[in-house]
């Protein structure tokens, strides 16, 4: 993955990590993803550990706003850690995110979120935002369109596909290295829809502006290629016309051609590089493009007849 690609993915994630949902149920959905993806219970302490400081900062804020829980936050061996030690606080969090067994034991299942936690559309959006933060990457807008979630859990990949489908975004799943389940989007329109869905507004504008520039560049290339092809076709046709005219001149002499054909033949010999329209405008009296084309075709047919006769 290129540095540019990593940078754009990072931009999207940093934008998402700045936002704290207003609704409590959406904050719980976000906490559920963070705990399931980066959390672990160690000696009755709930620990969330990440190499991304913004994730732990957001988690710390979510706990404070949602449950009024003040956690410990510190750095340890290059990781950023948020730790909740009070047993009642740990139980509050685990019960809220539905990863606590009936016997109050901790159930660890990476990423999978209980369906009732993300039942509403806004909570599904909160889930997808944080799923992208943990597992998502997106190509730089200047490159081909590609967005993916790389999951080591098939059920989690299926959950992402299901929640995307709720918003009419059709993703596919592929297997990478017989280990990772990759949820991906390649359609630029759907990638744009996804960025709008997760409210990455700055990234959405950058992505869509880049698409416009890419389309302009592609259109320009198509026009240039078409003009080059037309020019080549025009040049080849002119060479063929000159060849036919010179052949007839050698065989019968241009003075023996009908006046209507002789005038066009002489005009072509004098102006080998111009198109049919310009050639007609140079003649006296001027002749339309179709008239020039008709007479040159007659000359070509006459030259072919003489070639066959002299073969």
PyMOL commands that set and color helices and strands:
alter all, ss='L'
color gray80, all
select helices_A, chain A and resi 3-17+24-38+53-67+87-96+115-118+121-135+154-166+188-197+201-251+254-256+259-270+276-282+289-310
alter helices_A, ss='H'
color red, helices_A
select strands_A, chain A and resi 39-42+45-50+72-76+79-84+136-138+147-151+172-176+180-185
alter strands_A, ss='S'
color yellow, strands_A
deselect
rebuild
show_as cartoon
